[in-house]
Amino acid sequence: MVTKKRSKPRAAKSPPRSPEIIFAVVESPEGGFEARALGHDIFTQAESFDELKAMVRDAVQCHFDEDDASRPKAILQPI
């Protein structure tokens, strides 16, 4: 009797990640600014645009548990 080997299911490869993440930036109705990443579940807000840049940088660091060299670059796009 010949037995067939069962092949293991292949793990789905994730698509290559872009070296950049675009954040749509809008003025908040309550004051300040909001930034939402396109294609990622990253959102942050701040009182000033300079503070928003720092908050986006921190949010990207928290979202991607990698070293600085391989972490995507955040691009802020006001809309």
PDB file with one MODEL, atoms N, CA, C and O in Angstrom:
MODEL        1
ATOM      1  N   MET A   1       0.836  -1.162   0.000  1.00  0.00           N
ATOM      2  CA  MET A   1       0.000   0.000   0.000  1.00  0.00           C
ATOM      3  C   MET A   1       0.893   1.242   0.000  1.00  0.00           C
ATOM      4  O   MET A   1       1.846   1.335   0.774  1.00  0.00           O
ATOM      5  N   VAL A   2       0.577   2.170  -0.859  1.00  0.00           N
ATOM      6  CA  VAL A   2       1.343   3.407  -0.976  1.00  0.00           C
ATOM      7  C   VAL A   2       0.570   4.519  -0.274  1.00  0.00           C
ATOM      8  O   VAL A   2      -0.616   4.731  -0.528  1.00  0.00           O
ATOM      9  N   THR A   3       1.258   5.213   0.599  1.00  0.00           N
ATOM     10  CA  THR A   3       0.608   6.338   1.278  1.00  0.00           C
ATOM     11  C   THR A   3       1.134   7.641   0.691  1.00  0.00           C
ATOM     12  O   THR A   3       2.315   7.777   0.370  1.00  0.00           O
ATOM     13  N   LYS A   4       0.232   8.574   0.566  1.00  0.00           N
ATOM     14  CA  LYS A   4       0.623   9.877   0.036  1.00  0.00           C
ATOM     15  C   LYS A   4       0.988  10.799   1.190  1.00  0.00           C
ATOM     16  O   LYS A   4       0.352  10.807   2.244  1.00  0.00           O
ATOM     17  N   LYS A   5       2.028  11.566   0.949  1.00  0.00           N
ATOM     18  CA  LYS A   5       2.411  12.564   1.940  1.00  0.00           C
ATOM     19  C   LYS A   5       1.499  13.772   1.795  1.00  0.00           C
ATOM     20  O   LYS A   5       1.202  14.223   0.688  1.00  0.00           O
ATOM     21  N   ARG A   6       1.074  14.269   2.908  1.00  0.00           N
ATOM     22  CA  ARG A   6       0.288  15.503   2.873  1.00  0.00           C
ATOM     23  C   ARG A   6       1.252  16.681   2.881  1.00  0.00           C
ATOM     24  O   ARG A   6       2.155  16.772   3.713  1.00  0.00           O
ATOM     25  N   SER A   7       1.036  17.550   1.958  1.00  0.00           N
ATOM     26  CA  SER A   7       1.904  18.726   1.936  1.00  0.00           C
ATOM     27  C   SER A   7       1.366  19.760   2.914  1.00  0.00           C
ATOM     28  O   SER A   7       0.158  19.898   3.104  1.00  0.00           O
ATOM     29  N   LYS A   8       2.284  20.471   3.518  1.00  0.00           N
ATOM     30  CA  LYS A   8       1.894  21.519   4.456  1.00  0.00           C
ATOM     31  C   LYS A   8       1.357  22.704   3.669  1.00  0.00           C
ATOM     32  O   LYS A   8       1.879  23.032   2.603  1.00  0.00           O
ATOM     33  N   PRO A   9       0.319  23.345   4.187  1.00  0.00           N
ATOM     34  CA  PRO A   9      -0.162  24.548   3.503  1.00  0.00           C
ATOM     35  C   PRO A   9       0.917  25.626   3.566  1.00  0.00           C
ATOM     36  O   PRO A   9       1.585  25.802   4.585  1.00  0.00           O
ATOM     37  N   ARG A  10       1.069  26.329   2.469  1.00  0.00           N
ATOM     38  CA  ARG A  10       2.079  27.379   2.418  1.00  0.00           C
ATOM     39  C   ARG A  10       1.557  28.625   3.117  1.00  0.00           C
ATOM     40  O   ARG A  10       0.395  29.007   2.980  1.00  0.00           O
ATOM     41  N   ALA A  11       2.436  29.227   3.851  1.00  0.00           N
ATOM     42  CA  ALA A  11       2.070  30.483   4.516  1.00  0.00           C
ATOM     43  C   ALA A  11       1.984  31.577   3.464  1.00  0.00           C
ATOM     44  O   ALA A  11       2.840  31.687   2.585  1.00  0.00           O
ATOM     45  N   ALA A  12       0.958  32.365   3.569  1.00  0.00           N
ATOM     46  CA  ALA A  12       0.798  33.465   2.619  1.00  0.00           C
ATOM     47  C   ALA A  12       1.871  34.511   2.891  1.00  0.00           C
ATOM     48  O   ALA A  12       2.077  34.934   4.029  1.00  0.00           O
ATOM     49  N   LYS A  13       2.538  34.911   1.841  1.00  0.00           N
ATOM     50  CA  LYS A  13       3.546  35.951   1.982  1.00  0.00           C
ATOM     51  C   LYS A  13       2.850  37.299   1.992  1.00  0.00           C
ATOM     52  O   LYS A  13       1.943  37.557   1.201  1.00  0.00           O
ATOM     53  N   SER A  14       3.290  38.146   2.898  1.00  0.00           N
ATOM     54  CA  SER A  14       2.720  39.489   2.907  1.00  0.00           C
ATOM     55  C   SER A  14       3.375  40.296   1.792  1.00  0.00           C
ATOM     56  O   SER A  14       4.548  40.093   1.480  1.00  0.00           O
ATOM     57  N   PRO A  15       2.621  41.205   1.198  1.00  0.00           N
ATOM     58  CA  PRO A  15       3.193  41.996   0.117  1.00  0.00           C
ATOM     59  C   PRO A  15       4.332  42.858   0.644  1.00  0.00           C
ATOM     60  O   PRO A  15       4.346  43.221   1.820  1.00  0.00           O
ATOM     61  N   PRO A  16       5.282  43.184  -0.220  1.00  0.00           N
ATOM     62  CA  PRO A  16       6.386  44.021   0.251  1.00  0.00           C
ATOM     63  C   PRO A  16       5.863  45.364   0.750  1.00  0.00           C
ATOM     64  O   PRO A  16       4.966  45.958   0.152  1.00  0.00           O
ATOM     65  N   ARG A  17       6.430  45.822   1.838  1.00  0.00           N
ATOM     66  CA  ARG A  17       5.965  47.060   2.441  1.00  0.00           C
ATOM     67  C   ARG A  17       6.643  48.254   1.777  1.00  0.00           C
ATOM     68  O   ARG A  17       7.825  48.210   1.437  1.00  0.00           O
ATOM     69  N   SER A  18       5.880  49.302   1.605  1.00  0.00           N
ATOM     70  CA  SER A  18       6.404  50.540   1.042  1.00  0.00           C
ATOM     71  C   SER A  18       7.356  51.180   2.049  1.00  0.00           C
ATOM     72  O   SER A  18       7.153  51.067   3.258  1.00  0.00           O
ATOM     73  N   PRO A  19       8.389  51.848   1.552  1.00  0.00           N
ATOM     74  CA  PRO A  19       9.306  52.519   2.485  1.00  0.00           C
ATOM     75  C   PRO A  19       8.715  53.802   3.071  1.00  0.00           C
ATOM     76  O   PRO A  19       9.345  54.461   3.898  1.00  0.00           O
ATOM     77  N   GLU A  20       7.493  54.155   2.634  1.00  0.00           N
ATOM     78  CA  GLU A  20       6.847  55.375   3.112  1.00  0.00           C
ATOM     79  C   GLU A  20       5.401  55.099   3.521  1.00  0.00           C
ATOM     80  O   GLU A  20       4.752  54.205   2.978  1.00  0.00           O
ATOM     81  N   ILE A  21       4.911  55.871   4.480  1.00  0.00           N
ATOM     82  CA  ILE A  21       3.507  55.836   4.877  1.00  0.00           C
ATOM     83  C   ILE A  21       2.980  57.256   4.728  1.00  0.00           C
ATOM     84  O   ILE A  21       3.554  58.199   5.271  1.00  0.00           O
ATOM     85  N   ILE A  22       1.891  57.403   3.995  1.00  0.00           N
ATOM     86  CA  ILE A  22       1.269  58.708   3.812  1.00  0.00           C
ATOM     87  C   ILE A  22       0.232  58.917   4.913  1.00  0.00           C
ATOM     88  O   ILE A  22      -0.610  58.051   5.154  1.00  0.00           O
ATOM     89  N   PHE A  23       0.297  60.058   5.574  1.00  0.00           N
ATOM     90  CA  PHE A  23      -0.682  60.444   6.583  1.00  0.00           C
ATOM     91  C   PHE A  23      -1.511  61.599   6.043  1.00  0.00           C
ATOM     92  O   PHE A  23      -0.963  62.634   5.664  1.00  0.00           O
ATOM     93  N   ALA A  24      -2.826  61.428   6.005  1.00  0.00           N
ATOM     94  CA  ALA A  24      -3.735  62.513   5.644  1.00  0.00           C
ATOM     95  C   ALA A  24      -3.931  63.369   6.891  1.00  0.00           C
ATOM     96  O   ALA A  24      -4.335  62.871   7.941  1.00  0.00           O
ATOM     97  N   VAL A  25      -3.642  64.652   6.763  1.00  0.00           N
ATOM     98  CA  VAL A  25      -3.719  65.573   7.899  1.00  0.00           C
ATOM     99  C   VAL A  25      -4.867  66.551   7.680  1.00  0.00           C
ATOM    100  O   VAL A  25      -4.973  67.184   6.629  1.00  0.00           O
ATOM    101  N   VAL A  26      -5.725  66.663   8.695  1.00  0.00           N
ATOM    102  CA  VAL A  26      -6.839  67.620   8.644  1.00  0.00           C
ATOM    103  C   VAL A  26      -6.859  68.424   9.940  1.00  0.00           C
ATOM    104  O   VAL A  26      -6.376  67.979  10.981  1.00  0.00           O
ATOM    105  N   GLU A  27      -7.432  69.621   9.845  1.00  0.00           N
ATOM    106  CA  GLU A  27      -7.647  70.407  11.061  1.00  0.00           C
ATOM    107  C   GLU A  27      -8.831  69.806  11.806  1.00  0.00           C
ATOM    108  O   GLU A  27      -9.866  69.503  11.213  1.00  0.00           O
ATOM    109  N   SER A  28      -8.665  69.641  13.095  1.00  0.00           N
ATOM    110  CA  SER A  28      -9.718  69.065  13.926  1.00  0.00           C
ATOM    111  C   SER A  28     -10.794  70.111  14.200  1.00  0.00           C
ATOM    112  O   SER A  28     -10.473  71.276  14.432  1.00  0.00           O
ATOM    113  N   PRO A  29     -12.075  69.711  14.176  1.00  0.00           N
ATOM    114  CA  PRO A  29     -13.150  70.663  14.499  1.00  0.00           C
ATOM    115  C   PRO A  29     -13.012  71.238  15.915  1.00  0.00           C
ATOM    116  O   PRO A  29     -13.463  72.352  16.183  1.00  0.00           O
ATOM    117  N   GLU A  30     -12.392  70.481  16.808  1.00  0.00           N
ATOM    118  CA  GLU A  30     -12.199  70.930  18.191  1.00  0.00           C
ATOM    119  C   GLU A  30     -10.945  71.776  18.351  1.00  0.00           C
ATOM    120  O   GLU A  30     -10.677  72.279  19.442  1.00  0.00           O
ATOM    121  N   GLY A  31     -10.173  71.939  17.284  1.00  0.00           N
ATOM    122  CA  GLY A  31      -8.897  72.645  17.337  1.00  0.00           C
ATOM    123  C   GLY A  31      -7.751  71.664  17.207  1.00  0.00           C
ATOM    124  O   GLY A  31      -7.887  70.496  17.569  1.00  0.00           O
ATOM    125  N   GLY A  32      -6.641  72.122  16.699  1.00  0.00           N
ATOM    126  CA  GLY A  32      -5.491  71.253  16.510  1.00  0.00           C
ATOM    127  C   GLY A  32      -5.574  70.503  15.193  1.00  0.00           C
ATOM    128  O   GLY A  32      -6.271  70.925  14.270  1.00  0.00           O
ATOM    129  N   PHE A  33      -4.858  69.388  15.110  1.00  0.00           N
ATOM    130  CA  PHE A  33      -4.754  68.611  13.881  1.00  0.00           C
ATOM    131  C   PHE A  33      -4.931  67.124  14.157  1.00  0.00           C
ATOM    132  O   PHE A  33      -4.671  66.648  15.262  1.00  0.00           O
ATOM    133  N   GLU A  34      -5.379  66.395  13.129  1.00  0.00           N
ATOM    134  CA  GLU A  34      -5.515  64.939  13.178  1.00  0.00           C
ATOM    135  C   GLU A  34      -4.765  64.362  11.990  1.00  0.00           C
ATOM    136  O   GLU A  34      -4.780  64.939  10.902  1.00  0.00           O
ATOM    137  N   ALA A  35      -4.109  63.225  12.193  1.00  0.00           N
ATOM    138  CA  ALA A  35      -3.393  62.542  11.116  1.00  0.00           C
ATOM    139  C   ALA A  35      -3.813  61.077  11.098  1.00  0.00           C
ATOM    140  O   ALA A  35      -3.828  60.409  12.132  1.00  0.00           O
ATOM    141  N   ARG A  36      -4.155  60.587   9.904  1.00  0.00           N
ATOM    142  CA  ARG A  36      -4.570  59.194   9.732  1.00  0.00           C
ATOM    143  C   ARG A  36      -3.727  58.582   8.616  1.00  0.00           C
ATOM    144  O   ARG A  36      -3.646  59.133   7.518  1.00  0.00           O
ATOM    145  N   ALA A  37      -3.098  57.432   8.904  1.00  0.00           N
ATOM    146  CA  ALA A  37      -2.266  56.753   7.912  1.00  0.00           C
ATOM    147  C   ALA A  37      -3.144  56.086   6.865  1.00  0.00           C
ATOM    148  O   ALA A  37      -4.160  55.474   7.195  1.00  0.00           O
ATOM    149  N   LEU A  38      -2.752  56.204   5.612  1.00  0.00           N
ATOM    150  CA  LEU A  38      -3.470  55.544   4.524  1.00  0.00           C
ATOM    151  C   LEU A  38      -2.940  54.119   4.395  1.00  0.00           C
ATOM    152  O   LEU A  38      -1.753  53.914   4.145  1.00  0.00           O
ATOM    153  N   GLY A  39      -3.822  53.140   4.568  1.00  0.00           N
ATOM    154  CA  GLY A  39      -3.430  51.737   4.441  1.00  0.00           C
ATOM    155  C   GLY A  39      -2.920  51.097   5.718  1.00  0.00           C
ATOM    156  O   GLY A  39      -2.529  49.929   5.705  1.00  0.00           O
ATOM    157  N   HIS A  40      -2.914  51.824   6.810  1.00  0.00           N
ATOM    158  CA  HIS A  40      -2.468  51.290   8.102  1.00  0.00           C
ATOM    159  C   HIS A  40      -3.421  51.786   9.182  1.00  0.00           C
ATOM    160  O   HIS A  40      -4.076  52.815   9.019  1.00  0.00           O
ATOM    161  N   ASP A  41      -3.493  51.060  10.266  1.00  0.00           N
ATOM    162  CA  ASP A  41      -4.348  51.450  11.393  1.00  0.00           C
ATOM    163  C   ASP A  41      -3.568  52.331  12.361  1.00  0.00           C
ATOM    164  O   ASP A  41      -3.323  51.953  13.507  1.00  0.00           O
ATOM    165  N   ILE A  42      -3.185  53.506  11.882  1.00  0.00           N
ATOM    166  CA  ILE A  42      -2.440  54.450  12.712  1.00  0.00           C
ATOM    167  C   ILE A  42      -3.169  55.788  12.667  1.00  0.00           C
ATOM    168  O   ILE A  42      -3.472  56.307  11.593  1.00  0.00           O
ATOM    169  N   PHE A  43      -3.446  56.340  13.848  1.00  0.00           N
ATOM    170  CA  PHE A  43      -4.139  57.619  13.962  1.00  0.00           C
ATOM    171  C   PHE A  43      -3.564  58.362  15.157  1.00  0.00           C
ATOM    172  O   PHE A  43      -3.279  57.762  16.193  1.00  0.00           O
ATOM    173  N   THR A  44      -3.393  59.675  15.009  1.00  0.00           N
ATOM    174  CA  THR A  44      -2.945  60.484  16.136  1.00  0.00           C
ATOM    175  C   THR A  44      -3.450  61.909  15.968  1.00  0.00           C
ATOM    176  O   THR A  44      -3.932  62.288  14.900  1.00  0.00           O
ATOM    177  N   GLN A  45      -3.336  62.689  17.027  1.00  0.00           N
ATOM    178  CA  GLN A  45      -3.777  64.082  16.980  1.00  0.00           C
ATOM    179  C   GLN A  45      -2.884  64.918  17.882  1.00  0.00           C
ATOM    180  O   GLN A  45      -2.214  64.399  18.775  1.00  0.00           O
ATOM    181  N   ALA A  46      -2.887  66.244  17.628  1.00  0.00           N
ATOM    182  CA  ALA A  46      -2.063  67.156  18.422  1.00  0.00           C
ATOM    183  C   ALA A  46      -2.602  68.572  18.290  1.00  0.00           C
ATOM    184  O   ALA A  46      -3.410  68.863  17.408  1.00  0.00           O
ATOM    185  N   GLU A  47      -2.143  69.449  19.180  1.00  0.00           N
ATOM    186  CA  GLU A  47      -2.594  70.839  19.176  1.00  0.00           C
ATOM    187  C   GLU A  47      -1.931  71.669  18.075  1.00  0.00           C
ATOM    188  O   GLU A  47      -2.566  72.563  17.517  1.00  0.00           O
ATOM    189  N   SER A  48      -0.668  71.390  17.756  1.00  0.00           N
ATOM    190  CA  SER A  48       0.046  72.151  16.726  1.00  0.00           C
ATOM    191  C   SER A  48       0.599  71.194  15.670  1.00  0.00           C
ATOM    192  O   SER A  48       0.696  69.988  15.894  1.00  0.00           O
ATOM    193  N   PHE A  49       0.961  71.761  14.511  1.00  0.00           N
ATOM    194  CA  PHE A  49       1.496  70.920  13.437  1.00  0.00           C
ATOM    195  C   PHE A  49       2.855  70.342  13.835  1.00  0.00           C
ATOM    196  O   PHE A  49       3.146  69.187  13.524  1.00  0.00           O
ATOM    197  N   ASP A  50       3.686  71.127  14.515  1.00  0.00           N
ATOM    198  CA  ASP A  50       4.986  70.612  14.966  1.00  0.00           C
ATOM    199  C   ASP A  50       4.811  69.469  15.963  1.00  0.00           C
ATOM    200  O   ASP A  50       5.534  68.475  15.908  1.00  0.00           O
ATOM    201  N   GLU A  51       3.852  69.614  16.869  1.00  0.00           N
ATOM    202  CA  GLU A  51       3.563  68.543  17.829  1.00  0.00           C
ATOM    203  C   GLU A  51       3.014  67.316  17.095  1.00  0.00           C
ATOM    204  O   GLU A  51       3.308  66.184  17.479  1.00  0.00           O
ATOM    205  N   LEU A  52       2.222  67.533  16.048  1.00  0.00           N
ATOM    206  CA  LEU A  52       1.668  66.423  15.275  1.00  0.00           C
ATOM    207  C   LEU A  52       2.780  65.608  14.620  1.00  0.00           C
ATOM    208  O   LEU A  52       2.712  64.379  14.590  1.00  0.00           O
ATOM    209  N   LYS A  53       3.805  66.284  14.094  1.00  0.00           N
ATOM    210  CA  LYS A  53       4.930  65.568  13.480  1.00  0.00           C
ATOM    211  C   LYS A  53       5.589  64.633  14.487  1.00  0.00           C
ATOM    212  O   LYS A  53       5.921  63.494  14.159  1.00  0.00           O
ATOM    213  N   ALA A  54       5.779  65.116  15.711  1.00  0.00           N
ATOM    214  CA  ALA A  54       6.380  64.280  16.756  1.00  0.00           C
ATOM    215  C   ALA A  54       5.460  63.122  17.131  1.00  0.00           C
ATOM    216  O   ALA A  54       5.929  62.008  17.363  1.00  0.00           O
ATOM    217  N   MET A  55       4.160  63.378  17.191  1.00  0.00           N
ATOM    218  CA  MET A  55       3.198  62.327  17.537  1.00  0.00           C
ATOM    219  C   MET A  55       3.140  61.254  16.446  1.00  0.00           C
ATOM    220  O   MET A  55       3.037  60.066  16.752  1.00  0.00           O
ATOM    221  N   VAL A  56       3.207  61.667  15.179  1.00  0.00           N
ATOM    222  CA  VAL A  56       3.210  60.707  14.070  1.00  0.00           C
ATOM    223  C   VAL A  56       4.465  59.844  14.146  1.00  0.00           C
ATOM    224  O   VAL A  56       4.391  58.625  13.985  1.00  0.00           O
ATOM    225  N   ARG A  57       5.606  60.462  14.387  1.00  0.00           N
ATOM    226  CA  ARG A  57       6.864  59.720  14.498  1.00  0.00           C
ATOM    227  C   ARG A  57       6.758  58.672  15.608  1.00  0.00           C
ATOM    228  O   ARG A  57       7.170  57.526  15.424  1.00  0.00           O
ATOM    229  N   ASP A  58       6.210  59.062  16.747  1.00  0.00           N
ATOM    230  CA  ASP A  58       6.047  58.140  17.873  1.00  0.00           C
ATOM    231  C   ASP A  58       5.064  57.017  17.537  1.00  0.00           C
ATOM    232  O   ASP A  58       5.299  55.862  17.890  1.00  0.00           O
ATOM    233  N   ALA A  59       3.963  57.353  16.856  1.00  0.00           N
ATOM    234  CA  ALA A  59       2.965  56.341  16.493  1.00  0.00           C
ATOM    235  C   ALA A  59       3.549  55.310  15.528  1.00  0.00           C
ATOM    236  O   ALA A  59       3.260  54.119  15.644  1.00  0.00           O
ATOM    237  N   VAL A  60       4.365  55.760  14.583  1.00  0.00           N
ATOM    238  CA  VAL A  60       4.992  54.834  13.630  1.00  0.00           C
ATOM    239  C   VAL A  60       5.975  53.926  14.364  1.00  0.00           C
ATOM    240  O   VAL A  60       6.038  52.730  14.081  1.00  0.00           O
ATOM    241  N   GLN A  61       6.743  54.480  15.303  1.00  0.00           N
ATOM    242  CA  GLN A  61       7.669  53.664  16.086  1.00  0.00           C
ATOM    243  C   GLN A  61       6.931  52.589  16.876  1.00  0.00           C
ATOM    244  O   GLN A  61       7.398  51.453  16.969  1.00  0.00           O
ATOM    245  N   CYS A  62       5.786  52.943  17.443  1.00  0.00           N
ATOM    246  CA  CYS A  62       5.001  51.972  18.220  1.00  0.00           C
ATOM    247  C   CYS A  62       4.372  50.907  17.326  1.00  0.00           C
ATOM    248  O   CYS A  62       4.291  49.739  17.709  1.00  0.00           O
ATOM    249  N   HIS A  63       3.928  51.308  16.137  1.00  0.00           N
ATOM    250  CA  HIS A  63       3.239  50.383  15.235  1.00  0.00           C
ATOM    251  C   HIS A  63       4.197  49.369  14.617  1.00  0.00           C
ATOM    252  O   HIS A  63       3.847  48.199  14.461  1.00  0.00           O
ATOM    253  N   PHE A  64       5.403  49.811  14.266  1.00  0.00           N
ATOM    254  CA  PHE A  64       6.400  48.937  13.643  1.00  0.00           C
ATOM    255  C   PHE A  64       7.514  48.681  14.643  1.00  0.00           C
ATOM    256  O   PHE A  64       8.308  49.571  14.946  1.00  0.00           O
ATOM    257  N   ASP A  65       7.564  47.460  15.151  1.00  0.00           N
ATOM    258  CA  ASP A  65       8.556  47.089  16.155  1.00  0.00           C
ATOM    259  C   ASP A  65       9.856  46.701  15.451  1.00  0.00           C
ATOM    260  O   ASP A  65      10.247  45.534  15.445  1.00  0.00           O
ATOM    261  N   GLU A  66      10.512  47.685  14.864  1.00  0.00           N
ATOM    262  CA  GLU A  66      11.732  47.440  14.095  1.00  0.00           C
ATOM    263  C   GLU A  66      12.731  48.540  14.401  1.00  0.00           C
ATOM    264  O   GLU A  66      12.411  49.522  15.072  1.00  0.00           O
ATOM    265  N   ASP A  67      13.958  48.361  13.896  1.00  0.00           N
ATOM    266  CA  ASP A  67      14.943  49.417  14.084  1.00  0.00           C
ATOM    267  C   ASP A  67      14.663  50.589  13.145  1.00  0.00           C
ATOM    268  O   ASP A  67      13.877  50.466  12.205  1.00  0.00           O
ATOM    269  N   ASP A  68      15.300  51.706  13.402  1.00  0.00           N
ATOM    270  CA  ASP A  68      15.049  52.927  12.631  1.00  0.00           C
ATOM    271  C   ASP A  68      15.314  52.757  11.143  1.00  0.00           C
ATOM    272  O   ASP A  68      14.609  53.350  10.326  1.00  0.00           O
ATOM    273  N   ALA A  69      16.311  51.964  10.772  1.00  0.00           N
ATOM    274  CA  ALA A  69      16.687  51.828   9.362  1.00  0.00           C
ATOM    275  C   ALA A  69      15.608  51.142   8.534  1.00  0.00           C
ATOM    276  O   ALA A  69      15.442  51.475   7.361  1.00  0.00           O
ATOM    277  N   SER A  70      14.870  50.194   9.108  1.00  0.00           N
ATOM    278  CA  SER A  70      13.871  49.453   8.331  1.00  0.00           C
ATOM    279  C   SER A  70      12.443  49.957   8.548  1.00  0.00           C
ATOM    280  O   SER A  70      11.511  49.460   7.916  1.00  0.00           O
ATOM    281  N   ARG A  71      12.266  50.930   9.427  1.00  0.00           N
ATOM    282  CA  ARG A  71      10.937  51.490   9.688  1.00  0.00           C
ATOM    283  C   ARG A  71      10.544  52.423   8.544  1.00  0.00           C
ATOM    284  O   ARG A  71      11.382  53.195   8.077  1.00  0.00           O
ATOM    285  N   PRO A  72       9.294  52.372   8.080  1.00  0.00           N
ATOM    286  CA  PRO A  72       8.868  53.257   6.986  1.00  0.00           C
ATOM    287  C   PRO A  72       8.933  54.730   7.388  1.00  0.00           C
ATOM    288  O   PRO A  72       8.784  55.081   8.559  1.00  0.00           O
ATOM    289  N   LYS A  73       9.159  55.573   6.394  1.00  0.00           N
ATOM    290  CA  LYS A  73       9.203  57.020   6.595  1.00  0.00           C
ATOM    291  C   LYS A  73       7.783  57.569   6.541  1.00  0.00           C
ATOM    292  O   LYS A  73       7.004  57.193   5.665  1.00  0.00           O
ATOM    293  N   ALA A  74       7.442  58.452   7.468  1.00  0.00           N
ATOM    294  CA  ALA A  74       6.108  59.057   7.502  1.00  0.00           C
ATOM    295  C   ALA A  74       6.101  60.334   6.666  1.00  0.00           C
ATOM    296  O   ALA A  74       6.966  61.196   6.823  1.00  0.00           O
ATOM    297  N   ILE A  75       5.112  60.445   5.771  1.00  0.00           N
ATOM    298  CA  ILE A  75       4.914  61.634   4.948  1.00  0.00           C
ATOM    299  C   ILE A  75       3.582  62.257   5.363  1.00  0.00           C
ATOM    300  O   ILE A  75       2.542  61.605   5.278  1.00  0.00           O
ATOM    301  N   LEU A  76       3.607  63.511   5.812  1.00  0.00           N
ATOM    302  CA  LEU A  76       2.380  64.209   6.214  1.00  0.00           C
ATOM    303  C   LEU A  76       1.838  64.990   5.027  1.00  0.00           C
ATOM    304  O   LEU A  76       2.538  65.819   4.446  1.00  0.00           O
ATOM    305  N   GLN A  77       0.582  64.720   4.670  1.00  0.00           N
ATOM    306  CA  GLN A  77      -0.059  65.368   3.525  1.00  0.00           C
ATOM    307  C   GLN A  77      -1.306  66.104   3.995  1.00  0.00           C
ATOM    308  O   GLN A  77      -2.342  65.477   4.216  1.00  0.00           O
ATOM    309  N   PRO A  78      -1.226  67.433   4.152  1.00  0.00           N
ATOM    310  CA  PRO A  78      -2.434  68.187   4.524  1.00  0.00           C
ATOM    311  C   PRO A  78      -3.497  68.099   3.429  1.00  0.00           C
ATOM    312  O   PRO A  78      -3.190  68.214   2.242  1.00  0.00           O
ATOM    313  N   ILE A  79      -4.738  67.895   3.838  1.00  0.00           N
ATOM    314  CA  ILE A  79      -5.835  67.861   2.859  1.00  0.00           C
ATOM    315  C   ILE A  79      -6.935  68.815   3.280  1.00  0.00           C
ATOM    316  O   ILE A  79      -7.947  68.933   2.590  1.00  0.00           O
TER     317      ILE A  79
ENDMDL
END
